[in-house]
């Protein structure tokens, strides 16, 4: 897909909210547009992908800036899925980590998406060392 613009820039709040809501990750409506924008502002690195003036995809990194990071919220609008944009986002985020000397990258994969991340070298955690989470 041509005419993609990759920006290390915060997307517009309402546009990002629409992108985030396209995932179906927030059916309970926990996150407002303002909360999502604050999460972007507090990220170590944010990538916005624009196609024809429209936010088509995004990904972000949360990090201590030295040892480790977590890739979060890799999202491609449904209209733009299947064109390799998600792969381009991942390659860009991983390259940024390498350039900054980060050596431990973590992420949580949405249901059914682990194989996508394995293409970039991510390894599923062993059953005896699972990742964990707590929603408050």
C-alpha positions as CSV (number, residue, x, y, z in Angstrom):
1,X,0.0,0.0,0.0
2,X,1.5,3.3,-1.1
3,X,1.1,6.8,0.2
4,X,1.5,5.9,3.9
5,X,3.0,8.5,6.1
6,X,4.8,7.3,9.3
7,X,4.9,9.9,12.0
8,X,6.4,10.0,15.5
9,X,3.5,12.2,16.5
10,X,0.4,12.1,18.7
11,X,-2.7,11.5,16.6
12,X,-5.7,13.7,17.1
13,X,-7.7,12.6,20.2
14,X,-11.0,11.8,18.5
15,X,-9.4,10.1,15.6
16,X,-7.3,7.9,17.9
17,X,-10.4,7.1,19.9
18,X,-12.1,5.9,16.8
19,X,-9.1,3.8,15.8
20,X,-9.0,2.2,19.3
21,X,-12.7,1.5,19.4
22,X,-12.4,-0.3,16.0
23,X,-10.6,-3.1,17.9
24,X,-13.4,-4.2,20.1
25,X,-11.0,-4.2,23.0
26,X,-13.2,-1.9,25.2
27,X,-16.8,-3.2,25.0
28,X,-17.4,-2.0,28.6
29,X,-16.4,1.5,27.6
30,X,-13.7,1.8,30.3
31,X,-11.6,4.2,28.4
32,X,-12.6,7.7,27.3
33,X,-11.0,9.6,24.5
34,X,-9.3,11.7,27.1
35,X,-7.9,8.7,28.9
36,X,-6.6,7.2,25.7
37,X,-4.9,10.5,24.8
38,X,-3.2,10.7,28.1
39,X,-1.9,7.1,27.7
40,X,-0.4,8.2,24.4
41,X,1.2,11.3,26.0
42,X,2.7,9.1,28.7
43,X,4.2,6.7,26.2
44,X,7.9,6.5,25.5
45,X,7.3,6.4,21.8
46,X,4.2,6.7,19.6
47,X,3.8,5.9,15.9
48,X,1.0,7.2,13.8
49,X,0.4,5.9,10.3
50,X,-1.6,8.2,8.0
51,X,-3.2,7.3,4.7
52,X,-5.0,9.9,2.6
53,X,-5.1,12.3,5.6
54,X,-6.8,9.6,7.8
55,X,-5.3,7.8,10.8
56,X,-4.9,4.3,9.5
57,X,-2.8,2.6,12.2
58,X,-0.9,3.2,15.3
59,X,1.4,1.6,17.8
60,X,3.1,2.7,21.0
61,X,5.9,1.7,23.4
62,X,6.1,2.1,27.1
63,X,9.6,1.8,28.4
64,X,12.1,2.6,31.1
65,X,14.3,3.8,28.2
66,X,17.2,1.5,29.2
67,X,16.5,-2.1,29.7
68,X,13.0,-3.1,28.7
69,X,9.8,-2.0,27.0
70,X,6.3,-3.1,26.2
71,X,4.8,-2.7,22.8
72,X,1.2,-1.7,23.2
73,X,-1.9,-1.1,21.2
74,X,-0.7,-2.0,17.7
75,X,-3.9,-1.2,15.8
76,X,-4.8,-1.1,12.1
77,X,-8.2,0.2,11.0
78,X,-10.3,-2.6,9.5
79,X,-10.4,-0.8,6.2
80,X,-6.6,-1.0,6.0
81,X,-6.0,-4.5,7.3
82,X,-4.5,-7.1,5.0
83,X,-2.0,-4.7,3.3
84,X,1.0,-5.4,5.6
85,X,0.6,-2.1,7.6
86,X,0.6,-4.0,10.9
87,X,3.9,-5.6,10.0
88,X,5.4,-2.2,9.0
89,X,4.3,-0.8,12.4
90,X,6.0,-3.7,14.2
91,X,9.2,-3.3,12.2
92,X,9.3,0.4,12.9
93,X,8.7,-0.1,16.7
94,X,11.3,-2.9,16.9
95,X,13.8,-0.8,15.0
96,X,13.3,2.1,17.3
97,X,14.0,-0.1,20.3
98,X,17.2,-1.4,18.7
99,X,18.3,2.1,17.9
100,X,17.9,3.1,21.5
101,X,19.6,0.0,22.9
102,X,16.6,-1.7,24.4
103,X,17.2,-5.4,24.6
104,X,14.0,-6.8,26.2
105,X,10.8,-6.2,24.3
106,X,7.5,-7.6,25.7
107,X,3.9,-7.4,24.5
108,X,0.5,-8.9,25.1
109,X,-1.2,-10.4,22.1
110,X,-4.9,-10.1,21.5
111,X,-6.7,-13.5,21.2
112,X,-5.7,-15.2,17.9
113,X,-2.8,-12.8,17.1
114,X,0.2,-14.6,18.7
115,X,1.3,-16.0,15.4
116,X,1.5,-12.5,13.9
117,X,4.0,-11.5,16.6
118,X,6.0,-14.8,16.3
119,X,6.9,-13.7,12.8
120,X,9.0,-11.0,14.4
121,X,10.8,-13.4,16.8
122,X,8.5,-13.1,19.8
123,X,8.2,-16.3,21.8
124,X,5.2,-17.4,23.8
125,X,5.9,-17.6,27.5
126,X,6.2,-21.1,29.0
127,X,3.2,-22.4,30.8
128,X,5.2,-22.4,34.1
129,X,6.1,-18.7,33.6
130,X,2.9,-17.0,32.4
131,X,2.4,-13.3,32.0
132,X,-0.1,-12.0,34.4
133,X,-2.4,-9.0,34.6
134,X,-4.8,-7.2,37.0
135,X,-7.6,-4.9,36.0
136,X,-8.7,-2.5,38.7
